[in-house]
């Protein structure tokens, strides 16, 4: 692979992060399936069983990220995004042709494949921006992953508001927007998402910038939740609706205020020093320091981080030549915390422990998410919009909060991020028991708890993978972890929840099941599954504690001593 050139300067990483926000919103397009699934059923005459199968296709496409992960190590980010643009255009384009009846008589299997392709654009969009920004901000991995995953989680609310206002609740217009609008947005952001010289992790303004971005996303989430309630209770004019929608766009543009501020107040921006060991730092330091200035020389861990960026795309041929000349020692197997290749990580016990814990936690959460509307109806709700919005908001809060919370405690107490996985799995056991008991007033509480825990689980796996197995092959390793999502949806949602629901509905002599019995057995089984996940997560936390003590013993992230791997 050709060596990628890093964009120098203190502003480009923040410009890339602001652009990534828009791409992450586009990467949440799979959340729109509930908005157009009813049209697939009514216009095309599909049965509920067929709609469920299409739902599985949606989950499969969204979570199959092995190819994007591999591509991130072979090609620049713009190429990965371009593949996602093509998948989005082709997949949703075919579905729009069918729903708008521009083309009639398309076989079911064609639409199934089209939905897999369309939803798979999420993986290309999300992997490209996540891998690039994790490498651009290597000292703030938890914070960055929490921000990006948070925006992806809240994208469902953004699409709901857009569907209710600009698209006039038209399924055909929604699908046309997904087929044309999202590719245009990602093409516009493509040139801003690129590998950059990381900003200094020691400068306080970096922390301030992250706090500003997190605060903007929280305000956006609260605003979207408020809009959902307003639209549900009031009938607004088009003019008012467009004004409210414009405020959403302002919130989405707010992260761009960071590089704008750095441009306007250049004197402050110039005081920022690039990350020690980076190309910009080393280039600027040539001839500027001497052996007599030990206090000004970068630390060994900083040099290791710099060597990571310098050698990330080095060819194996160069390494072999260096071995032959005696410049370096022969390769050894990497230790946890160093850079693993996929096949090296694949045979590690920690890899599979993390995958199983993620599969059990996220698989249980996605089961409730996929059946939340039916759960609301079974519990006697006439309108499940508020329930869906509550889950979406709490999911966002969990994603964003997991990054900030785990980042704080891993730096101050070297507490592994997997510890928070254990905590959320225990809370999920409580939430599922509350669901099963069906006590008065507990439906919304259980939904909120589950949404927060689901967001925690979904977001925590991102920095955990990068810390245990390195950033060099992070894309493909993380993408394999995501396979737990569709596997969980298939086992727990389709085979477990679907069969239990149909069995209870048949007892009532109807296709719609009413009462807590519709999901009680499912909830109890899921509670047991989360209990098993919490036990395995405890083992994983004990095993990885030494790794985090090594990485964060100084209070900030540092790479392990340079290996010959």
C-alpha positions as CSV (number, residue, x, y, z in Angstrom):
1,X,0.0,0.0,0.0
2,X,1.2,3.5,-0.8
3,X,2.2,5.6,2.2
4,X,-0.5,8.0,3.2
5,X,0.5,11.6,3.7
6,X,-0.6,13.1,7.0
7,X,-2.3,16.6,6.9
8,X,-0.2,18.9,9.1
9,X,-1.6,21.6,11.4
10,X,-3.7,21.9,14.5
11,X,-7.1,22.6,12.7
12,X,-7.4,19.7,10.2
13,X,-8.3,17.0,12.9
14,X,-11.1,19.2,14.1
15,X,-12.4,19.9,10.6
16,X,-12.4,16.1,10.1
17,X,-14.3,15.5,13.3
18,X,-16.9,18.1,12.3
19,X,-17.3,16.5,8.9
20,X,-17.5,13.1,10.6
21,X,-20.6,14.2,12.5
22,X,-22.5,14.5,9.2
23,X,-21.2,11.2,7.9
24,X,-22.2,9.5,11.2
25,X,-25.8,10.9,10.7
26,X,-25.7,9.4,7.3
27,X,-24.4,6.2,8.8
28,X,-27.6,5.9,10.8
29,X,-29.8,5.4,7.7
30,X,-30.6,1.8,8.7
31,X,-32.7,3.2,11.6
32,X,-35.2,4.4,9.0
33,X,-36.5,0.8,8.4
34,X,-39.5,1.3,10.8
35,X,-40.5,4.4,8.8
36,X,-40.8,2.7,5.5
37,X,-41.4,-1.0,6.5
38,X,-45.2,-0.4,6.6
39,X,-45.1,0.9,3.0
40,X,-43.3,-2.3,2.0
41,X,-46.1,-4.3,3.6
42,X,-49.0,-2.3,2.1
43,X,-47.7,-1.3,-1.3
44,X,-45.9,-4.5,-2.2
45,X,-48.3,-6.8,-0.3
46,X,-45.6,-8.5,1.9
47,X,-46.6,-10.5,5.0
48,X,-45.3,-9.8,8.5
49,X,-43.0,-12.8,8.2
50,X,-41.4,-11.3,5.1
51,X,-41.1,-7.9,6.8
52,X,-39.2,-9.6,9.7
53,X,-36.9,-11.2,7.2
54,X,-36.2,-7.8,5.6
55,X,-35.5,-6.5,9.1
56,X,-32.8,-9.2,9.5
57,X,-31.4,-8.1,6.1
58,X,-31.2,-4.5,7.4
59,X,-29.3,-5.6,10.6
60,X,-27.0,-7.9,8.6
61,X,-26.1,-5.1,6.1
62,X,-25.5,-2.6,8.9
63,X,-23.2,-4.8,10.9
64,X,-21.2,-6.5,8.2
65,X,-18.0,-4.4,8.3
66,X,-15.2,-6.8,7.6
67,X,-14.7,-5.5,4.0
68,X,-14.7,-1.8,5.2
69,X,-12.3,-2.7,7.9
70,X,-9.9,-4.3,5.5
71,X,-10.3,-1.4,3.1
72,X,-9.3,1.1,5.7
73,X,-5.8,-0.5,5.9
74,X,-5.4,-0.6,2.1
75,X,-7.1,2.6,0.8
76,X,-7.5,6.3,1.9
77,X,-10.7,7.3,3.7
78,X,-12.2,9.0,0.6
79,X,-12.2,5.6,-1.3
80,X,-13.9,3.8,1.6
81,X,-16.6,6.6,1.8
82,X,-17.0,6.4,-2.0
83,X,-17.9,2.7,-1.8
84,X,-20.5,3.6,0.9
85,X,-21.9,6.3,-1.4
86,X,-22.4,3.8,-4.2
87,X,-24.0,1.2,-1.9
88,X,-26.4,3.8,-0.5
89,X,-27.4,5.0,-3.9
90,X,-27.9,1.6,-5.5
91,X,-29.6,-0.1,-2.5
92,X,-32.1,2.6,-1.6
93,X,-32.5,3.4,-5.3
94,X,-33.8,-0.1,-6.0
95,X,-36.1,0.0,-2.9
96,X,-37.5,3.5,-4.0
97,X,-38.2,2.1,-7.5
98,X,-40.2,-0.7,-5.9
99,X,-42.2,1.4,-3.4
100,X,-42.9,4.2,-5.8
101,X,-44.0,1.5,-8.3
102,X,-41.7,3.0,-10.9
103,X,-40.8,-0.6,-11.5
104,X,-43.3,-3.3,-10.6
105,X,-43.0,-7.0,-10.0
106,X,-39.5,-7.0,-8.4
107,X,-38.9,-10.4,-6.7
108,X,-38.6,-10.5,-2.9
109,X,-35.0,-11.7,-3.1
110,X,-34.0,-8.7,-5.1
111,X,-35.4,-6.3,-2.5
112,X,-33.7,-8.4,0.2
113,X,-30.3,-8.0,-1.5
114,X,-31.0,-4.3,-2.1
115,X,-31.7,-3.7,1.6
116,X,-28.5,-5.6,2.6
117,X,-26.5,-3.4,0.2
118,X,-28.2,-0.2,1.3
119,X,-27.7,-0.9,5.0
120,X,-24.2,-1.9,4.4
121,X,-23.4,1.7,3.5
122,X,-23.6,2.3,7.2
123,X,-20.5,0.1,7.7
124,X,-18.5,1.9,5.1
125,X,-19.5,5.3,6.3
126,X,-19.0,4.6,10.0
127,X,-15.8,2.6,9.7
128,X,-14.1,5.2,7.5
129,X,-14.7,8.1,9.9
130,X,-14.2,6.1,13.1
131,X,-10.9,4.6,12.1
132,X,-9.6,7.9,10.7
133,X,-10.6,10.0,13.8
134,X,-9.4,7.4,16.2
135,X,-6.0,7.7,14.5
136,X,-6.2,11.5,14.4
137,X,-7.0,11.6,18.2
138,X,-5.0,8.6,19.5
139,X,-4.9,10.0,23.1
140,X,-8.6,10.5,23.4
141,X,-10.0,7.3,21.9
142,X,-12.9,6.8,24.4
143,X,-14.1,10.4,24.0
144,X,-13.9,10.4,20.2
145,X,-15.7,7.1,19.9
146,X,-18.4,8.3,22.3
147,X,-19.0,11.4,20.3
148,X,-19.2,9.7,16.9
149,X,-21.3,6.7,18.1
150,X,-23.5,9.2,20.0
151,X,-24.3,11.1,16.8
152,X,-24.9,7.8,15.0
153,X,-27.4,6.8,17.8
154,X,-29.3,10.1,17.6
155,X,-29.5,10.0,13.8
156,X,-32.8,8.2,14.2
157,X,-34.4,11.2,15.8
158,X,-32.9,13.5,13.1
159,X,-34.5,11.4,10.4
160,X,-37.8,11.3,12.3
161,X,-37.9,15.1,12.4
162,X,-36.9,15.4,8.8
163,X,-39.6,12.8,7.8
164,X,-42.2,14.8,9.7
165,X,-41.3,18.2,8.2
166,X,-39.4,18.5,5.0
167,X,-40.4,15.1,3.6
168,X,-44.1,15.5,4.6
169,X,-44.3,11.9,6.0
170,X,-43.9,10.5,2.5
171,X,-42.2,7.1,2.4
172,X,-41.4,7.6,-1.3
173,X,-39.7,11.0,-0.6
174,X,-37.8,9.4,2.4
175,X,-36.4,6.7,0.2
176,X,-35.5,9.2,-2.5
177,X,-33.7,11.3,0.1
178,X,-31.8,8.2,1.3
179,X,-30.8,7.3,-2.3
180,X,-29.8,10.8,-3.4
181,X,-29.5,13.1,-0.4
182,X,-27.1,11.0,1.8
183,X,-24.6,10.3,-1.1
184,X,-24.5,14.1,-1.8
185,X,-23.8,14.8,1.9
186,X,-21.0,12.2,2.1
187,X,-19.4,13.3,-1.2
188,X,-19.3,16.9,0.2
189,X,-17.6,15.7,3.4
190,X,-15.2,13.3,1.7
191,X,-12.3,15.7,1.2
192,X,-12.3,16.9,4.9
193,X,-11.9,13.4,6.3
194,X,-8.3,12.5,6.0
195,X,-5.3,11.3,8.1
196,X,-3.9,14.3,10.1
197,X,-1.1,15.0,12.5
198,X,-2.7,14.5,15.9
199,X,-3.1,17.6,18.1
200,X,-1.2,17.7,21.4
201,X,-2.9,15.7,24.1
202,X,-1.2,17.9,26.8
203,X,-2.9,21.2,25.7
204,X,-6.0,22.1,27.8
205,X,-7.8,23.5,24.7
206,X,-8.1,20.0,23.4
207,X,-10.2,19.0,26.4
208,X,-12.3,22.2,26.0
209,X,-13.0,21.5,22.4
210,X,-14.2,18.0,23.2
211,X,-16.4,19.3,26.0
212,X,-17.9,21.8,23.5
213,X,-18.6,19.0,21.0
214,X,-20.2,16.8,23.7
215,X,-22.3,19.7,25.0
216,X,-23.5,20.5,21.5
217,X,-24.6,16.9,20.9
218,X,-26.4,16.7,24.3
219,X,-28.3,19.9,23.5
220,X,-29.2,18.5,20.0
221,X,-30.5,15.3,21.6
222,X,-32.7,17.2,24.1
223,X,-33.9,19.5,21.4
224,X,-34.8,16.5,19.1
225,X,-36.6,14.8,22.0
226,X,-38.6,18.0,22.7
227,X,-39.5,18.3,19.0
228,X,-40.8,14.7,18.9
229,X,-43.1,15.4,21.8
230,X,-44.3,18.7,20.2
231,X,-45.0,17.1,16.9
232,X,-46.9,14.3,18.7
233,X,-49.1,16.8,20.6
234,X,-49.5,19.8,18.3
235,X,-50.1,20.5,14.6
236,X,-47.6,23.1,13.4
237,X,-47.5,25.1,10.2
238,X,-44.9,24.5,7.6
239,X,-43.2,27.8,8.3
240,X,-42.7,26.9,12.0
241,X,-41.7,23.4,11.2
242,X,-39.0,24.6,8.8
243,X,-37.7,27.1,11.4
244,X,-37.4,24.3,14.0
245,X,-35.6,22.1,11.4
246,X,-33.2,24.9,10.7
247,X,-32.2,24.9,14.4
248,X,-31.4,21.2,14.0
249,X,-29.0,22.0,11.2
250,X,-27.3,24.7,13.3
251,X,-26.7,22.2,16.0
252,X,-25.2,19.8,13.5
253,X,-22.9,22.5,12.2
254,X,-21.8,23.6,15.7
255,X,-18.6,21.3,15.8
256,X,-17.4,23.3,12.9
257,X,-17.1,26.3,15.3
258,X,-13.9,24.8,16.7
259,X,-11.7,25.1,13.6
260,X,-13.4,28.4,12.8
261,X,-12.4,29.7,16.3
262,X,-8.9,28.4,15.8
263,X,-8.7,30.3,12.5
264,X,-10.1,33.6,13.9
265,X,-7.9,33.4,17.0
266,X,-4.8,32.2,15.2
267,X,-2.5,33.5,17.9
268,X,-4.0,31.1,20.4
269,X,-4.0,28.3,17.9
270,X,-0.3,28.7,17.2
271,X,0.6,28.1,20.8
272,X,-0.6,24.5,20.4
273,X,2.2,22.1,19.9
274,X,1.7,19.0,17.7
275,X,1.8,15.7,19.4
276,X,5.3,14.7,20.5
277,X,6.9,12.4,18.0
278,X,4.6,13.4,15.1
279,X,6.0,14.4,11.8
280,X,5.3,18.1,12.4
281,X,7.0,18.0,15.8
282,X,10.1,16.2,14.6
283,X,10.4,18.3,11.5
284,X,10.2,21.5,13.6
285,X,12.6,20.2,16.1
286,X,15.5,19.3,13.7
287,X,18.5,21.2,14.8
288,X,16.4,22.9,17.5
289,X,17.4,20.7,20.5
290,X,20.6,19.2,21.6
291,X,21.6,16.3,23.9
292,X,22.2,19.0,26.5
293,X,18.4,19.7,26.7
294,X,17.0,16.5,28.2
295,X,13.9,18.2,29.6
296,X,12.9,19.3,26.0
297,X,13.3,15.8,24.5
298,X,10.2,13.8,24.0
299,X,9.5,10.8,26.3
300,X,10.0,7.3,25.2
301,X,6.3,6.7,25.0
302,X,5.8,9.8,22.9
303,X,8.5,8.6,20.6
304,X,6.8,5.3,20.3
305,X,3.6,7.1,19.4
306,X,5.4,9.1,16.8
307,X,7.0,6.0,15.4
308,X,3.6,4.4,15.1
309,X,2.4,7.2,12.8
310,X,5.7,7.1,10.8
311,X,5.6,3.3,10.4
312,X,1.9,2.6,10.3
313,X,2.0,2.1,6.5
314,X,5.5,0.8,6.2
315,X,5.8,-2.2,3.9
316,X,6.8,-5.6,5.0
317,X,9.6,-5.6,2.5
318,X,11.3,-2.8,4.3
319,X,11.0,-4.7,7.6
320,X,12.5,-7.8,6.1
321,X,15.4,-5.8,4.6
322,X,16.0,-4.3,8.0
323,X,16.0,-7.8,9.6
324,X,18.5,-9.0,7.0
325,X,20.8,-6.1,7.7
326,X,20.6,-6.6,11.4
327,X,19.0,-3.2,12.0
328,X,16.1,-4.8,13.8
329,X,15.4,-8.0,15.5
330,X,13.1,-10.7,14.2
331,X,9.5,-10.3,14.7
332,X,7.8,-11.7,17.8
333,X,4.2,-12.2,18.6
334,X,2.6,-9.0,19.9
335,X,1.6,-8.5,23.5
336,X,-1.8,-7.1,24.5
337,X,-1.8,-3.3,24.0
338,X,0.4,-3.6,20.9
339,X,-0.6,-3.8,17.3
340,X,-2.2,-7.2,16.4
341,X,-3.0,-8.4,12.9
342,X,-6.4,-9.9,12.6
343,X,-5.3,-13.5,12.6
344,X,-3.1,-12.9,15.6
345,X,-6.0,-11.4,17.6
346,X,-8.4,-14.1,16.4
347,X,-6.6,-16.8,18.4
348,X,-6.5,-14.8,21.7
349,X,-8.8,-15.6,24.6
350,X,-9.4,-11.9,25.3
351,X,-10.6,-11.4,21.7
352,X,-13.3,-14.1,22.1
353,X,-14.3,-13.1,25.6
354,X,-14.8,-9.5,24.4
355,X,-16.8,-10.7,21.4
356,X,-19.1,-13.0,23.5
357,X,-19.7,-10.2,26.1
358,X,-20.5,-7.8,23.3
359,X,-22.8,-10.3,21.5
360,X,-24.7,-11.1,24.7
361,X,-25.2,-7.4,25.7
362,X,-25.9,-5.8,22.3
363,X,-27.8,-8.8,21.1
364,X,-30.2,-8.5,24.0
365,X,-30.6,-4.8,23.5
366,X,-31.3,-5.0,19.8
367,X,-34.0,-7.6,20.5
368,X,-35.9,-5.0,22.5
369,X,-35.2,-2.3,20.0
370,X,-36.5,-4.4,17.1
371,X,-39.7,-5.3,19.0
372,X,-40.2,-2.0,20.9
373,X,-43.3,-1.0,19.0
374,X,-44.9,-4.4,19.6
375,X,-43.9,-4.3,23.3
376,X,-45.6,-0.9,23.7
377,X,-48.8,-2.2,22.1
378,X,-48.7,-5.4,24.3
379,X,-48.4,-3.2,27.4
380,X,-51.4,-1.2,26.3
381,X,-49.9,1.9,24.7
382,X,-51.9,3.4,21.8
383,X,-49.0,5.5,20.5
384,X,-45.4,4.1,20.9
385,X,-43.7,7.2,19.4
386,X,-42.7,8.5,22.9
387,X,-41.4,5.1,23.9
388,X,-39.2,4.9,20.7
389,X,-38.0,8.5,21.2
390,X,-37.1,7.7,24.9
391,X,-35.1,4.7,23.9
392,X,-33.3,6.7,21.2
393,X,-32.4,9.5,23.5
394,X,-31.2,7.2,26.3
395,X,-29.2,5.2,23.7
396,X,-27.5,8.4,22.7
397,X,-26.8,9.3,26.3
398,X,-25.3,5.9,26.9
399,X,-23.0,6.2,23.9
400,X,-21.8,9.7,24.7
401,X,-21.6,9.1,28.5
402,X,-19.7,5.8,28.1
403,X,-16.8,7.6,26.3
404,X,-16.5,10.4,28.9
405,X,-17.0,8.2,32.0
406,X,-14.7,5.4,30.9
407,X,-12.1,7.9,29.7
408,X,-12.1,9.7,33.1
409,X,-11.7,6.6,35.2
410,X,-9.2,4.8,33.0
411,X,-6.9,7.9,33.2
412,X,-7.4,8.5,37.0
413,X,-7.8,5.0,38.3
414,X,-6.7,2.8,35.4
415,X,-10.1,1.0,35.6
416,X,-10.5,-1.1,32.4
417,X,-13.4,0.0,30.1
418,X,-14.7,-3.6,30.4
419,X,-15.6,-2.8,34.0
420,X,-18.4,-0.6,32.7
421,X,-19.6,-3.4,30.4
422,X,-20.0,-5.5,33.6
423,X,-22.0,-2.7,35.3
424,X,-24.3,-2.2,32.4
425,X,-25.0,-5.9,31.9
426,X,-26.0,-6.1,35.6
427,X,-28.3,-3.1,35.1
428,X,-29.8,-4.8,32.0
429,X,-30.6,-7.9,34.2
430,X,-32.6,-5.5,36.4
431,X,-34.3,-3.9,33.4
432,X,-35.4,-7.2,31.9
433,X,-36.8,-8.3,35.3
434,X,-38.8,-5.1,35.5
435,X,-40.1,-5.7,31.9
436,X,-41.1,-9.3,32.9
437,X,-42.9,-8.2,36.1
438,X,-44.9,-5.6,34.1
439,X,-45.4,-3.4,37.2
440,X,-47.4,-0.2,36.8
441,X,-45.2,2.7,35.8
442,X,-42.1,0.6,35.1
443,X,-42.3,0.4,31.3
444,X,-40.7,3.8,30.7
445,X,-38.1,3.2,33.4
446,X,-37.1,-0.1,32.0
447,X,-36.9,1.3,28.5
448,X,-34.7,4.2,29.6
449,X,-32.4,1.9,31.6
450,X,-32.1,-0.5,28.6
451,X,-31.4,2.3,26.2
452,X,-28.6,3.7,28.3
453,X,-27.0,0.3,28.8
454,X,-27.3,-0.6,25.1
455,X,-25.6,2.7,24.2
456,X,-22.8,1.9,26.7
457,X,-22.2,-1.6,25.3
458,X,-22.3,-0.4,21.7
459,X,-19.8,2.4,22.2
460,X,-17.4,0.9,24.8
461,X,-16.2,-1.9,22.5
462,X,-14.6,0.7,20.1
463,X,-11.8,2.0,22.4
464,X,-11.5,-1.3,24.1
465,X,-10.6,-3.0,20.8
466,X,-8.1,-0.3,20.0
467,X,-6.4,-0.5,23.4
468,X,-6.1,-4.3,23.5
469,X,-5.2,-4.9,19.9
470,X,-3.8,-1.6,18.6
471,X,-4.9,0.9,15.9
472,X,-3.0,-0.5,12.9
473,X,-5.6,-3.2,12.1
474,X,-8.3,-1.7,14.3
475,X,-10.8,-1.5,11.4
476,X,-11.1,-5.2,10.6
477,X,-10.9,-6.3,14.2
478,X,-13.6,-3.9,15.3
479,X,-15.8,-4.8,12.3
480,X,-15.6,-8.5,13.3
481,X,-16.9,-7.5,16.7
482,X,-19.9,-5.9,15.1
483,X,-21.0,-9.3,13.7
484,X,-22.4,-9.9,17.2
485,X,-25.2,-7.5,16.4
486,X,-26.9,-9.4,13.5
487,X,-26.2,-12.7,15.2
488,X,-27.9,-11.5,18.3
489,X,-30.8,-10.1,16.3
490,X,-31.3,-13.5,14.5
491,X,-31.0,-15.7,17.6
492,X,-32.8,-13.5,20.2
493,X,-35.2,-11.4,18.1
494,X,-36.3,-13.7,15.3
495,X,-36.0,-17.1,16.9
496,X,-36.7,-16.3,20.5
497,X,-38.9,-13.2,20.7
498,X,-40.7,-13.8,17.4
499,X,-41.7,-17.4,18.3
500,X,-42.8,-16.6,21.8
501,X,-44.9,-13.7,20.5
502,X,-46.5,-15.7,17.8
503,X,-47.3,-18.6,20.3
504,X,-49.0,-16.2,22.7
505,X,-50.9,-14.5,19.9
506,X,-52.2,-17.8,18.7
507,X,-53.5,-18.5,22.2
508,X,-55.5,-15.3,22.0
509,X,-56.7,-16.2,18.5
510,X,-55.3,-13.0,16.9
511,X,-52.3,-11.9,15.0
512,X,-51.7,-9.2,17.5
513,X,-50.7,-10.2,21.1
514,X,-51.9,-8.1,24.1
515,X,-50.7,-8.4,27.6
516,X,-47.3,-8.8,29.4
517,X,-47.3,-12.6,28.6
518,X,-46.4,-11.7,25.0
519,X,-42.8,-11.1,26.0
520,X,-42.5,-12.3,29.6
521,X,-40.6,-15.5,28.7
522,X,-38.3,-13.6,26.3
523,X,-37.5,-11.0,29.0
524,X,-36.6,-13.7,31.5
525,X,-34.4,-15.5,29.1
526,X,-32.6,-12.2,28.1
527,X,-32.1,-11.5,31.9
528,X,-30.3,-14.8,32.2
529,X,-28.2,-14.1,29.1
530,X,-27.1,-10.7,30.5
531,X,-26.3,-12.4,33.8
532,X,-24.0,-14.8,31.9
533,X,-22.5,-11.8,30.1
534,X,-21.8,-10.0,33.3
535,X,-19.9,-13.0,34.7
536,X,-17.8,-13.3,31.6
537,X,-17.2,-9.6,31.6
538,X,-15.8,-9.9,35.2
539,X,-13.3,-12.4,33.9
540,X,-12.3,-10.2,31.0
541,X,-11.9,-7.2,33.3
542,X,-9.5,-9.1,35.6
543,X,-7.5,-10.4,32.6
544,X,-7.2,-6.9,31.0
545,X,-6.4,-4.9,34.2
546,X,-2.6,-5.3,33.8
547,X,-2.9,-4.0,30.2
548,X,-4.7,-0.8,31.3
549,X,-2.2,-0.3,34.2
550,X,0.6,-0.4,31.7
551,X,-1.1,1.9,29.2
552,X,-2.4,4.5,31.6
553,X,-0.1,4.3,34.6
554,X,1.2,7.8,34.0
555,X,-2.3,9.3,34.0
556,X,-2.5,9.6,30.2
557,X,-2.3,7.1,27.3
558,X,1.1,5.8,26.3
559,X,2.0,3.1,23.9
560,X,4.0,0.1,25.2
561,X,7.7,0.1,24.5
562,X,8.4,-0.4,20.9
563,X,8.3,-4.0,19.9
564,X,9.9,-5.7,16.9
565,X,6.5,-6.8,15.7
